[in-house]
Amino acid sequence: MFLIIKNIGSLVVQVIAGSVDNIRRLEVGIKYVLFSVISVVYMLFTVNAQAVTITGDGIQIFPPPPASLLPGMAENEKLQIFFEGTKSTAGSDVDVVVSGLLPGPYVIDTPASRVKGVLTGKFNSWYIHFDGPGTGLSTVSDVIFTFDNPIAGLIFSDDKPVWLGDNYLGDSEPTFGLAGVTYPASLNGPNFDLLNPNGDEVTVLADRTKLLINHFATTSGVDEMRVLVFTPEPDTYMLLGGVLVITLIAYHRRKRKAKM
């Protein structure tokens, strides 16, 4: 990326200084700039958005994810995470159990620690799934997921069954879920246990780009959570777009002078 920006800058300097005499060479340069900008934007939107760094017993599932996340269908001794895509709430608020707008670190380990709110906008959606092998007790601890941008919010269902409490995770599925994947939250809700002193615990770390899974424990059920991450800032795209505009303007001016 540094080389691309360096070459673009060199071309702009040459054009403004009038040192590029060959119009054909300039046209090739403009095409190179266009291709470079498109490539960089594509890379930032696809590669970076789908990248997560994992520390501890966690694995990233790359497309396609399992067709079913129901208990027993995607068992693994490690935490699994997969990218659901960049999704927009399309003007409708999405209920979140914990808002990442809070300053970190922020520990979620009791019902009282949950701060419910709503989010509207465009987010990168990640889904965390834990279903230990068999029906015995399975635990995983101290797993850190590092995202490319700050966490906007966490979504998980209440401790109580869906018919007694709010099913935030299931309610967010139409907006953020992947087509073709069967999610437990839409059927009976996973057990995210904050009532038990030895239950589930997560922490949004200080810079809000890191989510620490302090402790997940399951038996015959699953633990799941949806993580909404802010989309990349547009500064980089605006900078490259500005450079492209300046180059095109300079190109047309040179071309007009050459015809005179």
Secondary structure as UniProt FT lines:
FT   HELIX           2..17
FT   HELIX           23..43
FT   HELIX           44..48
FT   TURN            49..50
FT   STRAND          53..55
FT   STRAND          58..61
FT   TURN            71..73
FT   STRAND          79..88
FT   TURN            90..91
FT   STRAND          94..96
FT   STRAND          98..99
FT   TURN            100..101
FT   STRAND          106..108
FT   HELIX           111..113
FT   STRAND          117..119
FT   STRAND          122..130
FT   STRAND          138..146
FT   STRAND          151..155
FT   TURN            162..164
FT   HELIX           168..176
FT   TURN            179..180
FT   HELIX           184..186
FT   TURN            187..188
FT   TURN            197..198
FT   STRAND          201..204
FT   TURN            206..207
FT   STRAND          210..218
FT   STRAND          223..230
FT   HELIX           235..259
//
